[in-house]
Amino acid sequence: MQCYQTIAATTMIARIFETLPAIEHRLSHAEIAEWMAQNYIEPEDVLFTSPDDVKAKLASLFEDNRTRIPRAA
């Protein structure tokens, strides 16, 4: 079950990241999962919170650690 929750959470975060203008490229689910682990974000934190709250949290986390977001070629 944890695997399915992780996939759902990374998919949701990927879609939110696509709407943020500061992120200039698509990230793989593996990169997003690693970023979630580095920022102590559990899948349940994403799945059981409103999308607007998740987007606000992700935007602030992104600004706080912009250098830790992987760069795609």
PDB file as gemmi writes it, atoms N, CA and C in Angstrom:
CRYST1    1.000    1.000    1.000  90.00  90.00  90.00 P 1                      
ATOM      1  N   MET A   1       0.821  -1.191   0.000  1.00  0.00           N  
ATOM      2  CA  MET A   1       0.000   0.000   0.000  1.00  0.00           C  
ATOM      3  C   MET A   1       0.865   1.255   0.000  1.00  0.00           C  
ATOM      4  N   GLN A   2       1.959   1.216   0.750  1.00  0.00           N  
ATOM      5  CA  GLN A   2       2.853   2.374   0.825  1.00  0.00           C  
ATOM      6  C   GLN A   2       3.380   2.746  -0.557  1.00  0.00           C  
ATOM      7  N   CYS A   3       3.655   1.757  -1.377  1.00  0.00           N  
ATOM      8  CA  CYS A   3       4.168   2.008  -2.719  1.00  0.00           C  
ATOM      9  C   CYS A   3       3.147   2.788  -3.552  1.00  0.00           C  
ATOM     10  N   TYR A   4       1.884   2.385  -3.478  1.00  0.00           N  
ATOM     11  CA  TYR A   4       0.839   3.079  -4.227  1.00  0.00           C  
ATOM     12  C   TYR A   4       0.654   4.509  -3.730  1.00  0.00           C  
ATOM     13  N   GLN A   5       0.777   4.707  -2.428  1.00  0.00           N  
ATOM     14  CA  GLN A   5       0.652   6.055  -1.878  1.00  0.00           C  
ATOM     15  C   GLN A   5       1.815   6.929  -2.337  1.00  0.00           C  
ATOM     16  N   THR A   6       3.004   6.362  -2.401  1.00  0.00           N  
ATOM     17  CA  THR A   6       4.163   7.117  -2.858  1.00  0.00           C  
ATOM     18  C   THR A   6       4.004   7.510  -4.320  1.00  0.00           C  
ATOM     19  N   ILE A   7       3.537   6.590  -5.132  1.00  0.00           N  
ATOM     20  CA  ILE A   7       3.317   6.898  -6.553  1.00  0.00           C  
ATOM     21  C   ILE A   7       2.267   7.994  -6.709  1.00  0.00           C  
ATOM     22  N   ALA A   8       1.184   7.890  -5.970  1.00  0.00           N  
ATOM     23  CA  ALA A   8       0.130   8.911  -6.045  1.00  0.00           C  
ATOM     24  C   ALA A   8       0.650  10.266  -5.572  1.00  0.00           C  
ATOM     25  N   ALA A   9       1.421  10.283  -4.498  1.00  0.00           N  
ATOM     26  CA  ALA A   9       1.947  11.542  -3.969  1.00  0.00           C  
ATOM     27  C   ALA A   9       2.950  12.178  -4.934  1.00  0.00           C  
ATOM     28  N   THR A  10       3.844  11.375  -5.506  1.00  0.00           N  
ATOM     29  CA  THR A  10       4.818  11.939  -6.443  1.00  0.00           C  
ATOM     30  C   THR A  10       4.135  12.437  -7.704  1.00  0.00           C  
ATOM     31  N   THR A  11       3.081  11.761  -8.133  1.00  0.00           N  
ATOM     32  CA  THR A  11       2.322  12.223  -9.301  1.00  0.00           C  
ATOM     33  C   THR A  11       1.655  13.564  -9.002  1.00  0.00           C  
ATOM     34  N   MET A  12       1.069  13.675  -7.822  1.00  0.00           N  
ATOM     35  CA  MET A  12       0.426  14.938  -7.443  1.00  0.00           C  
ATOM     36  C   MET A  12       1.447  16.067  -7.360  1.00  0.00           C  
ATOM     37  N   ILE A  13       2.593  15.798  -6.760  1.00  0.00           N  
ATOM     38  CA  ILE A  13       3.641  16.818  -6.657  1.00  0.00           C  
ATOM     39  C   ILE A  13       4.169  17.180  -8.044  1.00  0.00           C  
ATOM     40  N   ALA A  14       4.325  16.214  -8.916  1.00  0.00           N  
ATOM     41  CA  ALA A  14       4.790  16.504 -10.278  1.00  0.00           C  
ATOM     42  C   ALA A  14       3.823  17.452 -10.981  1.00  0.00           C  
ATOM     43  N   ARG A  15       2.548  17.222 -10.822  1.00  0.00           N  
ATOM     44  CA  ARG A  15       1.550  18.102 -11.448  1.00  0.00           C  
ATOM     45  C   ARG A  15       1.580  19.501 -10.838  1.00  0.00           C  
ATOM     46  N   ILE A  16       1.780  19.571  -9.532  1.00  0.00           N  
ATOM     47  CA  ILE A  16       1.880  20.886  -8.885  1.00  0.00           C  
ATOM     48  C   ILE A  16       3.147  21.599  -9.345  1.00  0.00           C  
ATOM     49  N   PHE A  17       4.267  20.879  -9.416  1.00  0.00           N  
ATOM     50  CA  PHE A  17       5.516  21.487  -9.875  1.00  0.00           C  
ATOM     51  C   PHE A  17       5.380  22.035 -11.292  1.00  0.00           C  
ATOM     52  N   GLU A  18       4.589  21.372 -12.138  1.00  0.00           N  
ATOM     53  CA  GLU A  18       4.398  21.855 -13.508  1.00  0.00           C  
ATOM     54  C   GLU A  18       3.710  23.211 -13.540  1.00  0.00           C  
ATOM     55  N   THR A  19       2.948  23.538 -12.489  1.00  0.00           N  
ATOM     56  CA  THR A  19       2.241  24.815 -12.457  1.00  0.00           C  
ATOM     57  C   THR A  19       3.084  25.933 -11.852  1.00  0.00           C  
ATOM     58  N   LEU A  20       4.209  25.588 -11.224  1.00  0.00           N  
ATOM     59  CA  LEU A  20       5.060  26.603 -10.614  1.00  0.00           C  
ATOM     60  C   LEU A  20       6.033  27.152 -11.656  1.00  0.00           C  
ATOM     61  N   PRO A  21       6.012  28.445 -11.884  1.00  0.00           N  
ATOM     62  CA  PRO A  21       6.895  29.013 -12.917  1.00  0.00           C  
ATOM     63  C   PRO A  21       8.378  28.935 -12.546  1.00  0.00           C  
ATOM     64  N   ALA A  22       8.693  28.818 -11.277  1.00  0.00           N  
ATOM     65  CA  ALA A  22      10.095  28.779 -10.857  1.00  0.00           C  
ATOM     66  C   ALA A  22      10.786  27.481 -11.258  1.00  0.00           C  
ATOM     67  N   ILE A  23      10.026  26.419 -11.439  1.00  0.00           N  
ATOM     68  CA  ILE A  23      10.599  25.145 -11.863  1.00  0.00           C  
ATOM     69  C   ILE A  23      10.503  25.097 -13.378  1.00  0.00           C  
ATOM     70  N   GLU A  24      11.650  25.100 -14.003  1.00  0.00           N  
ATOM     71  CA  GLU A  24      11.704  25.290 -15.448  1.00  0.00           C  
ATOM     72  C   GLU A  24      11.735  23.993 -16.253  1.00  0.00           C  
ATOM     73  N   HIS A  25      11.612  22.866 -15.593  1.00  0.00           N  
ATOM     74  CA  HIS A  25      11.671  21.582 -16.291  1.00  0.00           C  
ATOM     75  C   HIS A  25      10.874  20.539 -15.521  1.00  0.00           C  
ATOM     76  N   ARG A  26      10.589  19.437 -16.195  1.00  0.00           N  
ATOM     77  CA  ARG A  26       9.869  18.338 -15.554  1.00  0.00           C  
ATOM     78  C   ARG A  26      10.860  17.495 -14.766  1.00  0.00           C  
ATOM     79  N   LEU A  27      10.401  17.035 -13.626  1.00  0.00           N  
ATOM     80  CA  LEU A  27      11.212  16.157 -12.795  1.00  0.00           C  
ATOM     81  C   LEU A  27      10.655  14.744 -12.858  1.00  0.00           C  
ATOM     82  N   SER A  28      11.549  13.774 -12.792  1.00  0.00           N  
ATOM     83  CA  SER A  28      11.093  12.383 -12.777  1.00  0.00           C  
ATOM     84  C   SER A  28      10.496  12.071 -11.415  1.00  0.00           C  
ATOM     85  N   HIS A  29       9.718  11.014 -11.358  1.00  0.00           N  
ATOM     86  CA  HIS A  29       9.132  10.601 -10.091  1.00  0.00           C  
ATOM     87  C   HIS A  29      10.220  10.207  -9.085  1.00  0.00           C  
ATOM     88  N   ALA A  30      11.317   9.651  -9.575  1.00  0.00           N  
ATOM     89  CA  ALA A  30      12.423   9.287  -8.678  1.00  0.00           C  
ATOM     90  C   ALA A  30      13.038  10.537  -8.058  1.00  0.00           C  
ATOM     91  N   GLU A  31      13.215  11.591  -8.854  1.00  0.00           N  
ATOM     92  CA  GLU A  31      13.761  12.844  -8.327  1.00  0.00           C  
ATOM     93  C   GLU A  31      12.813  13.470  -7.310  1.00  0.00           C  
ATOM     94  N   ILE A  32      11.524  13.407  -7.595  1.00  0.00           N  
ATOM     95  CA  ILE A  32      10.534  13.962  -6.670  1.00  0.00           C  
ATOM     96  C   ILE A  32      10.507  13.153  -5.377  1.00  0.00           C  
ATOM     97  N   ALA A  33      10.566  11.833  -5.471  1.00  0.00           N  
ATOM     98  CA  ALA A  33      10.574  10.984  -4.274  1.00  0.00           C  
ATOM     99  C   ALA A  33      11.808  11.268  -3.419  1.00  0.00           C  
ATOM    100  N   GLU A  34      12.936  11.464  -4.059  1.00  0.00           N  
ATOM    101  CA  GLU A  34      14.161  11.791  -3.318  1.00  0.00           C  
ATOM    102  C   GLU A  34      14.031  13.161  -2.647  1.00  0.00           C  
ATOM    103  N   TRP A  35      13.478  14.132  -3.359  1.00  0.00           N  
ATOM    104  CA  TRP A  35      13.268  15.467  -2.803  1.00  0.00           C  
ATOM    105  C   TRP A  35      12.313  15.407  -1.616  1.00  0.00           C  
ATOM    106  N   MET A  36      11.261  14.589  -1.737  1.00  0.00           N  
ATOM    107  CA  MET A  36      10.318  14.417  -0.631  1.00  0.00           C  
ATOM    108  C   MET A  36      11.046  13.861   0.595  1.00  0.00           C  
ATOM    109  N   ALA A  37      11.903  12.862   0.391  1.00  0.00           N  
ATOM    110  CA  ALA A  37      12.636  12.268   1.503  1.00  0.00           C  
ATOM    111  C   ALA A  37      13.578  13.280   2.150  1.00  0.00           C  
ATOM    112  N   GLN A  38      14.236  14.087   1.345  1.00  0.00           N  
ATOM    113  CA  GLN A  38      15.151  15.098   1.876  1.00  0.00           C  
ATOM    114  C   GLN A  38      14.422  16.148   2.703  1.00  0.00           C  
ATOM    115  N   ASN A  39      13.159  16.393   2.366  1.00  0.00           N  
ATOM    116  CA  ASN A  39      12.373  17.410   3.062  1.00  0.00           C  
ATOM    117  C   ASN A  39      11.386  16.813   4.058  1.00  0.00           C  
ATOM    118  N   TYR A  40      11.534  15.532   4.336  1.00  0.00           N  
ATOM    119  CA  TYR A  40      10.705  14.826   5.325  1.00  0.00           C  
ATOM    120  C   TYR A  40       9.209  14.958   5.008  1.00  0.00           C  
ATOM    121  N   ILE A  41       8.874  14.817   3.743  1.00  0.00           N  
ATOM    122  CA  ILE A  41       7.472  14.862   3.311  1.00  0.00           C  
ATOM    123  C   ILE A  41       6.996  13.428   3.125  1.00  0.00           C  
ATOM    124  N   GLU A  42       6.014  13.049   3.887  1.00  0.00           N  
ATOM    125  CA  GLU A  42       5.436  11.715   3.785  1.00  0.00           C  
ATOM    126  C   GLU A  42       4.304  11.739   2.750  1.00  0.00           C  
ATOM    127  N   PRO A  43       4.065  10.620   2.052  1.00  0.00           N  
ATOM    128  CA  PRO A  43       2.962  10.587   1.089  1.00  0.00           C  
ATOM    129  C   PRO A  43       1.621  10.977   1.703  1.00  0.00           C  
ATOM    130  N   GLU A  44       1.412  10.590   2.957  1.00  0.00           N  
ATOM    131  CA  GLU A  44       0.157  10.933   3.622  1.00  0.00           C  
ATOM    132  C   GLU A  44       0.000  12.439   3.787  1.00  0.00           C  
ATOM    133  N   ASP A  45       1.136  13.148   3.953  1.00  0.00           N  
ATOM    134  CA  ASP A  45       1.095  14.611   4.076  1.00  0.00           C  
ATOM    135  C   ASP A  45       0.543  15.247   2.804  1.00  0.00           C  
ATOM    136  N   VAL A  46       0.790  14.609   1.689  1.00  0.00           N  
ATOM    137  CA  VAL A  46       0.348  15.141   0.399  1.00  0.00           C  
ATOM    138  C   VAL A  46      -1.072  14.680   0.081  1.00  0.00           C  
ATOM    139  N   LEU A  47      -1.335  13.413   0.316  1.00  0.00           N  
ATOM    140  CA  LEU A  47      -2.605  12.831  -0.113  1.00  0.00           C  
ATOM    141  C   LEU A  47      -3.798  13.242   0.738  1.00  0.00           C  
ATOM    142  N   PHE A  48      -3.559  13.538   2.009  1.00  0.00           N  
ATOM    143  CA  PHE A  48      -4.669  13.841   2.903  1.00  0.00           C  
ATOM    144  C   PHE A  48      -4.733  15.318   3.284  1.00  0.00           C  
ATOM    145  N   THR A  49      -4.204  16.164   2.414  1.00  0.00           N  
ATOM    146  CA  THR A  49      -4.232  17.605   2.599  1.00  0.00           C  
ATOM    147  C   THR A  49      -4.824  18.216   1.327  1.00  0.00           C  
ATOM    148  N   SER A  50      -5.456  19.362   1.452  1.00  0.00           N  
ATOM    149  CA  SER A  50      -6.063  19.976   0.271  1.00  0.00           C  
ATOM    150  C   SER A  50      -4.976  20.371  -0.728  1.00  0.00           C  
ATOM    151  N   PRO A  51      -5.271  20.281  -2.016  1.00  0.00           N  
ATOM    152  CA  PRO A  51      -4.277  20.623  -3.040  1.00  0.00           C  
ATOM    153  C   PRO A  51      -3.726  22.041  -2.903  1.00  0.00           C  
ATOM    154  N   ASP A  52      -4.552  22.991  -2.502  1.00  0.00           N  
ATOM    155  CA  ASP A  52      -4.066  24.361  -2.340  1.00  0.00           C  
ATOM    156  C   ASP A  52      -3.044  24.461  -1.212  1.00  0.00           C  
ATOM    157  N   ASP A  53      -3.288  23.746  -0.123  1.00  0.00           N  
ATOM    158  CA  ASP A  53      -2.338  23.739   0.991  1.00  0.00           C  
ATOM    159  C   ASP A  53      -1.025  23.070   0.590  1.00  0.00           C  
ATOM    160  N   VAL A  54      -1.134  21.987  -0.163  1.00  0.00           N  
ATOM    161  CA  VAL A  54       0.062  21.285  -0.623  1.00  0.00           C  
ATOM    162  C   VAL A  54       0.862  22.195  -1.550  1.00  0.00           C  
ATOM    163  N   LYS A  55       0.177  22.869  -2.461  1.00  0.00           N  
ATOM    164  CA  LYS A  55       0.866  23.764  -3.399  1.00  0.00           C  
ATOM    165  C   LYS A  55       1.588  24.878  -2.656  1.00  0.00           C  
ATOM    166  N   ALA A  56       0.949  25.467  -1.658  1.00  0.00           N  
ATOM    167  CA  ALA A  56       1.578  26.534  -0.883  1.00  0.00           C  
ATOM    168  C   ALA A  56       2.807  26.022  -0.138  1.00  0.00           C  
ATOM    169  N   LYS A  57       2.682  24.832   0.445  1.00  0.00           N  
ATOM    170  CA  LYS A  57       3.813  24.250   1.182  1.00  0.00           C  
ATOM    171  C   LYS A  57       4.967  23.939   0.239  1.00  0.00           C  
ATOM    172  N   LEU A  58       4.658  23.364  -0.925  1.00  0.00           N  
ATOM    173  CA  LEU A  58       5.707  23.023  -1.882  1.00  0.00           C  
ATOM    174  C   LEU A  58       6.395  24.265  -2.417  1.00  0.00           C  
ATOM    175  N   ALA A  59       5.623  25.311  -2.682  1.00  0.00           N  
ATOM    176  CA  ALA A  59       6.209  26.552  -3.186  1.00  0.00           C  
ATOM    177  C   ALA A  59       7.176  27.144  -2.162  1.00  0.00           C  
ATOM    178  N   SER A  60       6.805  27.127  -0.886  1.00  0.00           N  
ATOM    179  CA  SER A  60       7.699  27.675   0.131  1.00  0.00           C  
ATOM    180  C   SER A  60       8.930  26.793   0.317  1.00  0.00           C  
ATOM    181  N   LEU A  61       8.742  25.475   0.291  1.00  0.00           N  
ATOM    182  CA  LEU A  61       9.893  24.570   0.393  1.00  0.00           C  
ATOM    183  C   LEU A  61      10.826  24.741  -0.796  1.00  0.00           C  
ATOM    184  N   PHE A  62      10.258  24.924  -1.966  1.00  0.00           N  
ATOM    185  CA  PHE A  62      11.080  25.103  -3.163  1.00  0.00           C  
ATOM    186  C   PHE A  62      11.933  26.359  -3.037  1.00  0.00           C  
ATOM    187  N   GLU A  63      11.345  27.445  -2.571  1.00  0.00           N  
ATOM    188  CA  GLU A  63      12.096  28.686  -2.411  1.00  0.00           C  
ATOM    189  C   GLU A  63      13.179  28.536  -1.348  1.00  0.00           C  
ATOM    190  N   ASP A  64      12.904  27.769  -0.297  1.00  0.00           N  
ATOM    191  CA  ASP A  64      13.874  27.595   0.780  1.00  0.00           C  
ATOM    192  C   ASP A  64      15.093  26.784   0.349  1.00  0.00           C  
ATOM    193  N   ASN A  65      14.910  25.831  -0.538  1.00  0.00           N  
ATOM    194  CA  ASN A  65      16.043  24.986  -0.934  1.00  0.00           C  
ATOM    195  C   ASN A  65      16.102  24.795  -2.440  1.00  0.00           C  
ATOM    196  N   ARG A  66      16.076  25.887  -3.150  1.00  0.00           N  
ATOM    197  CA  ARG A  66      16.104  25.880  -4.617  1.00  0.00           C  
ATOM    198  C   ARG A  66      17.303  25.103  -5.155  1.00  0.00           C  
ATOM    199  N   THR A  67      18.438  25.191  -4.509  1.00  0.00           N  
ATOM    200  CA  THR A  67      19.642  24.541  -5.021  1.00  0.00           C  
ATOM    201  C   THR A  67      19.572  23.024  -4.920  1.00  0.00           C  
ATOM    202  N   ARG A  68      18.653  22.494  -4.109  1.00  0.00           N  
ATOM    203  CA  ARG A  68      18.561  21.045  -3.958  1.00  0.00           C  
ATOM    204  C   ARG A  68      17.598  20.406  -4.950  1.00  0.00           C  
ATOM    205  N   ILE A  69      16.921  21.206  -5.780  1.00  0.00           N  
ATOM    206  CA  ILE A  69      16.062  20.668  -6.826  1.00  0.00           C  
ATOM    207  C   ILE A  69      16.965  20.251  -7.984  1.00  0.00           C  
ATOM    208  N   PRO A  70      16.849  19.024  -8.452  1.00  0.00           N  
ATOM    209  CA  PRO A  70      17.698  18.564  -9.553  1.00  0.00           C  
ATOM    210  C   PRO A  70      17.474  19.389 -10.822  1.00  0.00           C  
ATOM    211  N   ARG A  71      18.511  19.535 -11.598  1.00  0.00           N  
ATOM    212  CA  ARG A  71      18.427  20.249 -12.870  1.00  0.00           C  
ATOM    213  C   ARG A  71      18.393  19.243 -14.005  1.00  0.00           C  
ATOM    214  N   ALA A  72      17.423  19.366 -14.854  1.00  0.00           N  
ATOM    215  CA  ALA A  72      17.335  18.452 -16.003  1.00  0.00           C  
ATOM    216  C   ALA A  72      18.104  19.046 -17.175  1.00  0.00           C  
ATOM    217  N   ALA A  73      18.560  18.195 -18.047  1.00  0.00           N  
ATOM    218  CA  ALA A  73      19.294  18.670 -19.224  1.00  0.00           C  
ATOM    219  C   ALA A  73      18.337  19.110 -20.292  1.00  0.00           C  
TER     220      ALA A  73                                                      
END                                                                             
